[in-house]
Amino acid sequence: MAVMTGPKSVELRQVEVPELQDDDVLVQVKSSAVCGSDVHMYKGKHPFASLPCTFGHEVSGEVVQIGKKVNRVKVGDRVCVEPLTICEHCYYCLRGEYAYCENLKLKYKSVGGFCDYYVASEKWVHKLGSEMSYNEGCLMEPLAVAVHAVGRSRLTMGSSVAILGDGAIGLMLLAVAKGLGVHPIIITGASGKNLELAKSLGATTTVRSGEADPVEEAKKQTNGLGVDVSFEAVGLSLTFNQAILSLKSGGRAVILGLFTEELVPTDLTPELRREKEIVGTTSYCWDFETAIDLVQNGVVNLKPLITHELPLGELKTALETKSDLSSGAVKVIVHP
């Protein structure tokens, strides 16, 4: 199992597979993906994770053992894992709104996904179709983040969209939005390669950071009005403000980015007087099955996002590759 012992310090440790509880599932990990939040941890800049800790939460694999009360999956099933731990008794859990659980934890803080075997409660294990690869399967976690954010946005067919950020989440937002029939879709980012990929995935317009103003482009594409919905998927004050300024009156900005530095917003008074809405989004809640359906039915194609594959023994290289903007990395997959 991989442990982040400090900034830019990763160890692989041999640990015993824990004994299964009655409702547990033992998954032999086939693919784990490096998330942007893993990179924040690697740099020692994750605002919610203290080191040392285990890490990795985008996981797929094969069920090799089940607890005696498990009846929804069986040995041999191909699955992905929703990496959460909830209390099940707070106000939100009792309402089924588990993303708001007052004691919510990402399981990677106690059990990481960069390992040979992963233990999860049956309720957090989702079956994959036989036609979906394990590489695609481990990407159901970030795709569920995008699905949840799009749900929070209230996008409808024909809506106009601006996406601030051309990383994996930004590209997945693009793919989900495209599947809904929205137009135009404007995406901005720092990577020329990622923006080329965005074009191939259906972006109407791409804007390279520093070369053009995404706010002006949003207005240009919408007859001067601004877009119906914007997504901030970077985590910078600049893109936060651009997401709000890109909106038409009554528009909605959905904020996904992980802010590692103090957020300095623009003067929001004139924007709020135009009834613009700023909406937060947190992970997912009943979104994994939707994500799986989108891929299995061909609405979303994740294969072009998989740019690198490495063995678990080269996990540090995988993190460095994901950290390096010049590498062209979108999703880096690690195999035990």
Contacts in CASP RR format, 6 or more apart in sequence:
PFRMAT RR
TARGET T0000
AUTHOR 0000-0000-0000
METHOD contacts of the structure
MODEL  1
MAVMTGPKSVELRQVEVPELQDDDVLVQVKSSAVCGSDVHMYKGKHPFAS
LPCTFGHEVSGEVVQIGKKVNRVKVGDRVCVEPLTICEHCYYCLRGEYAY
CENLKLKYKSVGGFCDYYVASEKWVHKLGSEMSYNEGCLMEPLAVAVHAV
GRSRLTMGSSVAILGDGAIGLMLLAVAKGLGVHPIIITGASGKNLELAKS
LGATTTVRSGEADPVEEAKKQTNGLGVDVSFEAVGLSLTFNQAILSLKSG
GRAVILGLFTEELVPTDLTPELRREKEIVGTTSYCWDFETAIDLVQNGVV
NLKPLITHELPLGELKTALETKSDLSSGAVKVIVHP
1 12 0 8 1.000
1 13 0 8 1.000
1 14 0 8 1.000
1 15 0 8 1.000
1 54 0 8 1.000
1 111 0 8 1.000
1 112 0 8 1.000
1 113 0 8 1.000
1 114 0 8 1.000
1 115 0 8 1.000
1 116 0 8 1.000
2 10 0 8 1.000
2 11 0 8 1.000
2 12 0 8 1.000
2 13 0 8 1.000
2 54 0 8 1.000
2 55 0 8 1.000
2 56 0 8 1.000
2 112 0 8 1.000
2 113 0 8 1.000
2 114 0 8 1.000
2 115 0 8 1.000
2 312 0 8 1.000
2 315 0 8 1.000
3 10 0 8 1.000
3 11 0 8 1.000
3 12 0 8 1.000
3 13 0 8 1.000
3 52 0 8 1.000
3 53 0 8 1.000
3 54 0 8 1.000
3 55 0 8 1.000
4 10 0 8 1.000
4 41 0 8 1.000
4 42 0 8 1.000
4 51 0 8 1.000
4 52 0 8 1.000
4 53 0 8 1.000
4 54 0 8 1.000
4 55 0 8 1.000
5 11 0 8 1.000
5 51 0 8 1.000
5 52 0 8 1.000
6 44 0 8 1.000
6 51 0 8 1.000
6 52 0 8 1.000
7 42 0 8 1.000
7 43 0 8 1.000
7 44 0 8 1.000
7 51 0 8 1.000
8 42 0 8 1.000
8 43 0 8 1.000
10 42 0 8 1.000
10 315 0 8 1.000
10 316 0 8 1.000
10 319 0 8 1.000
12 312 0 8 1.000
12 313 0 8 1.000
12 315 0 8 1.000
17 26 0 8 1.000
17 117 0 8 1.000
17 119 0 8 1.000
18 119 0 8 1.000
20 26 0 8 1.000
20 65 0 8 1.000
20 66 0 8 1.000
20 67 0 8 1.000
20 119 0 8 1.000
21 67 0 8 1.000
21 121 0 8 1.000
22 67 0 8 1.000
22 68 0 8 1.000
22 69 0 8 1.000
22 70 0 8 1.000
23 67 0 8 1.000
23 69 0 8 1.000
23 70 0 8 1.000
23 121 0 8 1.000
23 122 0 8 1.000
23 123 0 8 1.000
24 66 0 8 1.000
24 67 0 8 1.000
24 70 0 8 1.000
24 119 0 8 1.000
24 120 0 8 1.000
24 121 0 8 1.000
24 122 0 8 1.000
25 63 0 8 1.000
25 65 0 8 1.000
25 66 0 8 1.000
25 67 0 8 1.000
25 70 0 8 1.000
25 73 0 8 1.000
25 79 0 8 1.000
25 119 0 8 1.000
25 120 0 8 1.000
25 121 0 8 1.000
25 122 0 8 1.000
25 125 0 8 1.000
26 63 0 8 1.000
26 64 0 8 1.000
26 65 0 8 1.000
26 66 0 8 1.000
26 117 0 8 1.000
26 118 0 8 1.000
26 119 0 8 1.000
27 59 0 8 1.000
27 61 0 8 1.000
27 62 0 8 1.000
27 63 0 8 1.000
27 64 0 8 1.000
27 79 0 8 1.000
27 81 0 8 1.000
27 117 0 8 1.000
27 118 0 8 1.000
27 119 0 8 1.000
27 120 0 8 1.000
27 125 0 8 1.000
28 61 0 8 1.000
28 62 0 8 1.000
28 63 0 8 1.000
28 64 0 8 1.000
28 116 0 8 1.000
28 117 0 8 1.000
29 59 0 8 1.000
29 60 0 8 1.000
29 61 0 8 1.000
29 113 0 8 1.000
29 115 0 8 1.000
29 116 0 8 1.000
29 117 0 8 1.000
29 118 0 8 1.000
29 336 0 8 1.000
30 60 0 8 1.000
30 61 0 8 1.000
30 62 0 8 1.000
30 134 0 8 1.000
30 138 0 8 1.000
30 335 0 8 1.000
30 336 0 8 1.000
31 59 0 8 1.000
31 60 0 8 1.000
31 61 0 8 1.000
31 133 0 8 1.000
31 134 0 8 1.000
31 135 0 8 1.000
31 137 0 8 1.000
31 138 0 8 1.000
31 333 0 8 1.000
31 334 0 8 1.000
31 335 0 8 1.000
32 56 0 8 1.000
32 58 0 8 1.000
32 59 0 8 1.000
32 60 0 8 1.000
32 113 0 8 1.000
32 114 0 8 1.000
32 115 0 8 1.000
32 138 0 8 1.000
32 333 0 8 1.000
32 334 0 8 1.000
32 335 0 8 1.000
32 336 0 8 1.000
33 58 0 8 1.000
33 135 0 8 1.000
33 138 0 8 1.000
33 139 0 8 1.000
33 141 0 8 1.000
33 142 0 8 1.000
33 331 0 8 1.000
33 332 0 8 1.000
33 333 0 8 1.000
33 334 0 8 1.000
34 56 0 8 1.000
34 58 0 8 1.000
34 318 0 8 1.000
34 319 0 8 1.000
34 322 0 8 1.000
34 331 0 8 1.000
34 332 0 8 1.000
34 333 0 8 1.000
34 334 0 8 1.000
35 56 0 8 1.000
35 57 0 8 1.000
35 58 0 8 1.000
35 141 0 8 1.000
35 142 0 8 1.000
35 168 0 8 1.000
36 168 0 8 1.000
36 258 0 8 1.000
36 322 0 8 1.000
37 46 0 8 1.000
37 49 0 8 1.000
37 258 0 8 1.000
38 55 0 8 1.000
38 56 0 8 1.000
38 319 0 8 1.000
38 322 0 8 1.000
39 319 0 8 1.000
39 322 0 8 1.000
39 323 0 8 1.000
40 46 0 8 1.000
40 47 0 8 1.000
40 49 0 8 1.000
40 258 0 8 1.000
40 260 0 8 1.000
41 49 0 8 1.000
41 51 0 8 1.000
41 53 0 8 1.000
41 55 0 8 1.000
42 319 0 8 1.000
42 323 0 8 1.000
43 323 0 8 1.000
44 51 0 8 1.000
45 260 0 8 1.000
46 258 0 8 1.000
46 260 0 8 1.000
47 258 0 8 1.000
47 259 0 8 1.000
47 260 0 8 1.000
49 55 0 8 1.000
49 109 0 8 1.000
53 108 0 8 1.000
53 109 0 8 1.000
54 108 0 8 1.000
54 109 0 8 1.000
54 110 0 8 1.000
54 111 0 8 1.000
54 112 0 8 1.000
54 113 0 8 1.000
54 114 0 8 1.000
55 108 0 8 1.000
55 112 0 8 1.000
55 113 0 8 1.000
55 114 0 8 1.000
56 83 0 8 1.000
56 108 0 8 1.000
56 112 0 8 1.000
56 113 0 8 1.000
56 114 0 8 1.000
57 83 0 8 1.000
57 106 0 8 1.000
57 107 0 8 1.000
57 108 0 8 1.000
57 112 0 8 1.000
57 113 0 8 1.000
57 141 0 8 1.000
58 83 0 8 1.000
58 113 0 8 1.000
58 138 0 8 1.000
58 139 0 8 1.000
58 141 0 8 1.000
58 142 0 8 1.000
59 80 0 8 1.000
59 81 0 8 1.000
59 83 0 8 1.000
59 113 0 8 1.000
59 118 0 8 1.000
59 138 0 8 1.000
59 141 0 8 1.000
60 78 0 8 1.000
60 79 0 8 1.000
60 80 0 8 1.000
60 81 0 8 1.000
60 128 0 8 1.000
60 134 0 8 1.000
60 135 0 8 1.000
60 137 0 8 1.000
60 138 0 8 1.000
60 140 0 8 1.000
61 78 0 8 1.000
61 79 0 8 1.000
61 80 0 8 1.000
61 118 0 8 1.000
61 134 0 8 1.000
61 138 0 8 1.000
62 76 0 8 1.000
62 77 0 8 1.000
62 78 0 8 1.000
62 79 0 8 1.000
63 73 0 8 1.000
63 74 0 8 1.000
63 75 0 8 1.000
63 76 0 8 1.000
63 77 0 8 1.000
63 78 0 8 1.000
63 79 0 8 1.000
63 125 0 8 1.000
64 75 0 8 1.000
64 76 0 8 1.000
64 117 0 8 1.000
65 75 0 8 1.000
66 73 0 8 1.000
66 74 0 8 1.000
66 75 0 8 1.000
66 122 0 8 1.000
69 122 0 8 1.000
70 122 0 8 1.000
71 122 0 8 1.000
72 122 0 8 1.000
72 125 0 8 1.000
73 79 0 8 1.000
73 122 0 8 1.000
73 125 0 8 1.000
73 127 0 8 1.000
77 127 0 8 1.000
78 127 0 8 1.000
78 128 0 8 1.000
78 129 0 8 1.000
78 130 0 8 1.000
78 132 0 8 1.000
78 134 0 8 1.000
79 125 0 8 1.000
79 126 0 8 1.000
79 127 0 8 1.000
79 128 0 8 1.000
80 125 0 8 1.000
80 126 0 8 1.000
80 128 0 8 1.000
80 137 0 8 1.000
80 138 0 8 1.000
80 140 0 8 1.000
80 141 0 8 1.000
80 288 0 8 1.000
80 292 0 8 1.000
81 118 0 8 1.000
81 120 0 8 1.000
81 124 0 8 1.000
81 125 0 8 1.000
81 126 0 8 1.000
81 141 0 8 1.000
82 120 0 8 1.000
82 124 0 8 1.000
82 125 0 8 1.000
82 126 0 8 1.000
82 141 0 8 1.000
82 144 0 8 1.000
82 284 0 8 1.000
82 288 0 8 1.000
83 106 0 8 1.000
83 107 0 8 1.000
83 108 0 8 1.000
83 113 0 8 1.000
83 120 0 8 1.000
83 124 0 8 1.000
83 141 0 8 1.000
84 98 0 8 1.000
84 104 0 8 1.000
84 105 0 8 1.000
84 106 0 8 1.000
84 107 0 8 1.000
84 124 0 8 1.000
84 283 0 8 1.000
85 104 0 8 1.000
85 105 0 8 1.000
85 106 0 8 1.000
85 107 0 8 1.000
85 110 0 8 1.000
86 93 0 8 1.000
86 98 0 8 1.000
86 101 0 8 1.000
86 103 0 8 1.000
86 104 0 8 1.000
86 105 0 8 1.000
87 93 0 8 1.000
87 101 0 8 1.000
87 102 0 8 1.000
87 103 0 8 1.000
87 104 0 8 1.000
90 101 0 8 1.000
90 102 0 8 1.000
90 103 0 8 1.000
91 102 0 8 1.000
92 98 0 8 1.000
92 99 0 8 1.000
92 100 0 8 1.000
92 101 0 8 1.000
92 102 0 8 1.000
93 101 0 8 1.000
96 285 0 8 1.000
97 285 0 8 1.000
98 104 0 8 1.000
98 285 0 8 1.000
99 148 0 8 1.000
99 282 0 8 1.000
99 283 0 8 1.000
99 284 0 8 1.000
99 285 0 8 1.000
100 282 0 8 1.000
100 285 0 8 1.000
106 283 0 8 1.000
107 120 0 8 1.000
107 124 0 8 1.000
111 118 0 8 1.000
111 119 0 8 1.000
112 118 0 8 1.000
114 312 0 8 1.000
114 315 0 8 1.000
114 334 0 8 1.000
115 312 0 8 1.000
115 336 0 8 1.000
116 312 0 8 1.000
116 336 0 8 1.000
126 140 0 8 1.000
126 288 0 8 1.000
126 289 0 8 1.000
126 292 0 8 1.000
128 134 0 8 1.000
128 136 0 8 1.000
128 137 0 8 1.000
128 140 0 8 1.000
128 292 0 8 1.000
129 292 0 8 1.000
129 296 0 8 1.000
131 296 0 8 1.000
132 292 0 8 1.000
132 295 0 8 1.000
132 296 0 8 1.000
135 303 0 8 1.000
135 306 0 8 1.000
135 309 0 8 1.000
135 333 0 8 1.000
136 295 0 8 1.000
136 302 0 8 1.000
136 303 0 8 1.000
136 306 0 8 1.000
137 292 0 8 1.000
137 295 0 8 1.000
138 333 0 8 1.000
139 302 0 8 1.000
139 305 0 8 1.000
139 306 0 8 1.000
139 331 0 8 1.000
140 288 0 8 1.000
140 291 0 8 1.000
140 292 0 8 1.000
140 295 0 8 1.000
141 284 0 8 1.000
141 288 0 8 1.000
142 168 0 8 1.000
142 169 0 8 1.000
142 172 0 8 1.000
142 331 0 8 1.000
143 172 0 8 1.000
143 176 0 8 1.000
143 291 0 8 1.000
143 294 0 8 1.000
143 295 0 8 1.000
143 300 0 8 1.000
143 302 0 8 1.000
144 283 0 8 1.000
144 284 0 8 1.000
144 287 0 8 1.000
144 288 0 8 1.000
144 290 0 8 1.000
144 291 0 8 1.000
145 169 0 8 1.000
145 172 0 8 1.000
145 256 0 8 1.000
145 281 0 8 1.000
145 283 0 8 1.000
145 284 0 8 1.000
145 287 0 8 1.000
146 169 0 8 1.000
146 170 0 8 1.000
146 172 0 8 1.000
146 173 0 8 1.000
146 175 0 8 1.000
146 176 0 8 1.000
146 291 0 8 1.000
147 176 0 8 1.000
147 284 0 8 1.000
147 287 0 8 1.000
147 290 0 8 1.000
147 291 0 8 1.000
147 294 0 8 1.000
148 281 0 8 1.000
148 282 0 8 1.000
148 283 0 8 1.000
148 284 0 8 1.000
148 285 0 8 1.000
148 287 0 8 1.000
149 173 0 8 1.000
149 231 0 8 1.000
149 254 0 8 1.000
149 256 0 8 1.000
149 281 0 8 1.000
150 173 0 8 1.000
150 176 0 8 1.000
150 177 0 8 1.000
150 180 0 8 1.000
152 254 0 8 1.000
152 279 0 8 1.000
152 280 0 8 1.000
152 281 0 8 1.000
153 229 0 8 1.000
153 231 0 8 1.000
153 252 0 8 1.000
153 254 0 8 1.000
153 279 0 8 1.000
154 229 0 8 1.000
154 252 0 8 1.000
155 161 0 8 1.000
155 177 0 8 1.000
155 180 0 8 1.000
155 182 0 8 1.000
155 228 0 8 1.000
155 229 0 8 1.000
156 180 0 8 1.000
156 182 0 8 1.000
157 180 0 8 1.000
157 181 0 8 1.000
157 182 0 8 1.000
158 181 0 8 1.000
158 182 0 8 1.000
158 183 0 8 1.000
159 180 0 8 1.000
159 182 0 8 1.000
159 227 0 8 1.000
159 228 0 8 1.000
159 229 0 8 1.000
160 182 0 8 1.000
160 183 0 8 1.000
160 184 0 8 1.000
160 185 0 8 1.000
160 218 0 8 1.000
160 221 0 8 1.000
160 222 0 8 1.000
160 226 0 8 1.000
160 227 0 8 1.000
160 228 0 8 1.000
160 229 0 8 1.000
160 248 0 8 1.000
161 177 0 8 1.000
161 182 0 8 1.000
161 184 0 8 1.000
161 185 0 8 1.000
161 186 0 8 1.000
161 227 0 8 1.000
161 228 0 8 1.000
161 229 0 8 1.000
161 230 0 8 1.000
161 231 0 8 1.000
162 186 0 8 1.000
162 187 0 8 1.000
162 188 0 8 1.000
162 214 0 8 1.000
162 218 0 8 1.000
162 227 0 8 1.000
162 229 0 8 1.000
162 230 0 8 1.000
162 231 0 8 1.000
162 243 0 8 1.000
162 246 0 8 1.000
163 170 0 8 1.000
163 173 0 8 1.000
163 174 0 8 1.000
163 177 0 8 1.000
163 185 0 8 1.000
163 186 0 8 1.000
163 187 0 8 1.000
163 188 0 8 1.000
163 230 0 8 1.000
163 231 0 8 1.000
163 233 0 8 1.000
164 188 0 8 1.000
164 189 0 8 1.000
164 214 0 8 1.000
164 230 0 8 1.000
164 231 0 8 1.000
164 232 0 8 1.000
164 233 0 8 1.000
164 234 0 8 1.000
164 239 0 8 1.000
164 242 0 8 1.000
164 243 0 8 1.000
164 246 0 8 1.000
165 187 0 8 1.000
165 188 0 8 1.000
165 189 0 8 1.000
165 232 0 8 1.000
165 233 0 8 1.000
165 234 0 8 1.000
165 239 0 8 1.000
166 187 0 8 1.000
166 188 0 8 1.000
166 189 0 8 1.000
166 190 0 8 1.000
166 191 0 8 1.000
166 192 0 8 1.000
166 194 0 8 1.000
166 195 0 8 1.000
166 198 0 8 1.000
166 206 0 8 1.000
167 189 0 8 1.000
167 191 0 8 1.000
167 194 0 8 1.000
167 233 0 8 1.000
167 330 0 8 1.000
168 305 0 8 1.000
168 330 0 8 1.000
168 331 0 8 1.000
169 233 0 8 1.000
169 256 0 8 1.000
169 257 0 8 1.000
170 187 0 8 1.000
170 231 0 8 1.000
170 233 0 8 1.000
171 187 0 8 1.000
171 194 0 8 1.000
171 197 0 8 1.000
171 198 0 8 1.000
171 201 0 8 1.000
171 305 0 8 1.000
171 330 0 8 1.000
172 300 0 8 1.000
172 302 0 8 1.000
172 305 0 8 1.000
173 231 0 8 1.000
173 233 0 8 1.000
173 256 0 8 1.000
174 185 0 8 1.000
174 187 0 8 1.000
174 198 0 8 1.000
174 201 0 8 1.000
174 202 0 8 1.000
174 203 0 8 1.000
175 201 0 8 1.000
175 300 0 8 1.000
175 301 0 8 1.000
175 302 0 8 1.000
176 294 0 8 1.000
176 300 0 8 1.000
177 185 0 8 1.000
178 185 0 8 1.000
178 201 0 8 1.000
178 202 0 8 1.000
179 294 0 8 1.000
179 299 0 8 1.000
179 300 0 8 1.000
183 204 0 8 1.000
184 204 0 8 1.000
184 205 0 8 1.000
184 221 0 8 1.000
184 222 0 8 1.000
185 202 0 8 1.000
185 203 0 8 1.000
185 204 0 8 1.000
185 205 0 8 1.000
186 203 0 8 1.000
186 204 0 8 1.000
186 205 0 8 1.000
186 206 0 8 1.000
186 207 0 8 1.000
186 214 0 8 1.000
186 217 0 8 1.000
186 218 0 8 1.000
186 221 0 8 1.000
186 227 0 8 1.000
186 246 0 8 1.000
187 195 0 8 1.000
187 198 0 8 1.000
187 203 0 8 1.000
187 205 0 8 1.000
187 206 0 8 1.000
187 207 0 8 1.000
188 206 0 8 1.000
188 207 0 8 1.000
188 208 0 8 1.000
188 209 0 8 1.000
188 214 0 8 1.000
188 217 0 8 1.000
188 239 0 8 1.000
188 242 0 8 1.000
189 195 0 8 1.000
189 206 0 8 1.000
189 207 0 8 1.000
189 208 0 8 1.000
189 209 0 8 1.000
189 234 0 8 1.000
190 208 0 8 1.000
190 209 0 8 1.000
190 325 0 8 1.000
191 325 0 8 1.000
191 328 0 8 1.000
192 208 0 8 1.000
193 328 0 8 1.000
194 328 0 8 1.000
194 330 0 8 1.000
195 203 0 8 1.000
195 206 0 8 1.000
195 207 0 8 1.000
195 208 0 8 1.000
196 206 0 8 1.000
197 304 0 8 1.000
197 305 0 8 1.000
197 330 0 8 1.000
198 206 0 8 1.000
199 206 0 8 1.000
200 304 0 8 1.000
201 301 0 8 1.000
201 304 0 8 1.000
204 221 0 8 1.000
205 217 0 8 1.000
205 221 0 8 1.000
207 213 0 8 1.000
207 214 0 8 1.000
207 217 0 8 1.000
214 242 0 8 1.000
214 246 0 8 1.000
215 242 0 8 1.000
215 245 0 8 1.000
215 246 0 8 1.000
218 226 0 8 1.000
218 227 0 8 1.000
218 230 0 8 1.000
218 246 0 8 1.000
219 225 0 8 1.000
219 226 0 8 1.000
219 246 0 8 1.000
221 227 0 8 1.000
222 248 0 8 1.000
225 248 0 8 1.000
225 249 0 8 1.000
226 246 0 8 1.000
226 247 0 8 1.000
226 248 0 8 1.000
227 246 0 8 1.000
227 247 0 8 1.000
227 248 0 8 1.000
227 251 0 8 1.000
228 247 0 8 1.000
228 248 0 8 1.000
228 251 0 8 1.000
228 252 0 8 1.000
229 247 0 8 1.000
229 251 0 8 1.000
229 252 0 8 1.000
229 253 0 8 1.000
229 254 0 8 1.000
230 242 0 8 1.000
230 243 0 8 1.000
230 244 0 8 1.000
230 246 0 8 1.000
230 247 0 8 1.000
230 252 0 8 1.000
230 253 0 8 1.000
230 254 0 8 1.000
231 243 0 8 1.000
231 253 0 8 1.000
231 254 0 8 1.000
231 256 0 8 1.000
232 239 0 8 1.000
232 240 0 8 1.000
232 242 0 8 1.000
232 243 0 8 1.000
232 253 0 8 1.000
232 254 0 8 1.000
232 255 0 8 1.000
232 256 0 8 1.000
232 257 0 8 1.000
233 239 0 8 1.000
233 256 0 8 1.000
233 257 0 8 1.000
234 257 0 8 1.000
235 257 0 8 1.000
235 258 0 8 1.000
235 259 0 8 1.000
235 260 0 8 1.000
236 259 0 8 1.000
236 261 0 8 1.000
237 261 0 8 1.000
237 262 0 8 1.000
237 263 0 8 1.000
237 264 0 8 1.000
237 265 0 8 1.000
240 255 0 8 1.000
240 259 0 8 1.000
240 263 0 8 1.000
240 265 0 8 1.000
241 265 0 8 1.000
241 266 0 8 1.000
243 253 0 8 1.000
243 255 0 8 1.000
244 253 0 8 1.000
244 265 0 8 1.000
244 266 0 8 1.000
244 268 0 8 1.000
244 271 0 8 1.000
244 276 0 8 1.000
244 278 0 8 1.000
245 266 0 8 1.000
245 271 0 8 1.000
246 253 0 8 1.000
247 253 0 8 1.000
247 271 0 8 1.000
247 276 0 8 1.000
249 274 0 8 1.000
249 275 0 8 1.000
249 276 0 8 1.000
250 274 0 8 1.000
250 275 0 8 1.000
250 276 0 8 1.000
250 277 0 8 1.000
251 275 0 8 1.000
251 276 0 8 1.000
251 277 0 8 1.000
252 276 0 8 1.000
252 277 0 8 1.000
252 278 0 8 1.000
252 279 0 8 1.000
253 276 0 8 1.000
253 277 0 8 1.000
253 278 0 8 1.000
253 279 0 8 1.000
254 279 0 8 1.000
254 280 0 8 1.000
254 281 0 8 1.000
255 278 0 8 1.000
255 279 0 8 1.000
255 280 0 8 1.000
255 281 0 8 1.000
256 280 0 8 1.000
256 281 0 8 1.000
268 278 0 8 1.000
291 300 0 8 1.000
293 299 0 8 1.000
294 300 0 8 1.000
295 301 0 8 1.000
295 302 0 8 1.000
302 331 0 8 1.000
305 330 0 8 1.000
305 331 0 8 1.000
306 330 0 8 1.000
306 331 0 8 1.000
306 333 0 8 1.000
307 328 0 8 1.000
307 329 0 8 1.000
307 330 0 8 1.000
307 331 0 8 1.000
307 332 0 8 1.000
308 318 0 8 1.000
308 321 0 8 1.000
308 327 0 8 1.000
308 329 0 8 1.000
308 331 0 8 1.000
308 332 0 8 1.000
308 333 0 8 1.000
309 332 0 8 1.000
309 333 0 8 1.000
309 334 0 8 1.000
309 335 0 8 1.000
310 317 0 8 1.000
310 318 0 8 1.000
310 321 0 8 1.000
310 332 0 8 1.000
310 333 0 8 1.000
310 334 0 8 1.000
310 335 0 8 1.000
311 334 0 8 1.000
311 335 0 8 1.000
311 336 0 8 1.000
312 334 0 8 1.000
312 335 0 8 1.000
312 336 0 8 1.000
314 334 0 8 1.000
315 334 0 8 1.000
318 332 0 8 1.000
318 334 0 8 1.000
321 327 0 8 1.000
321 329 0 8 1.000
321 332 0 8 1.000
322 329 0 8 1.000
322 332 0 8 1.000
END
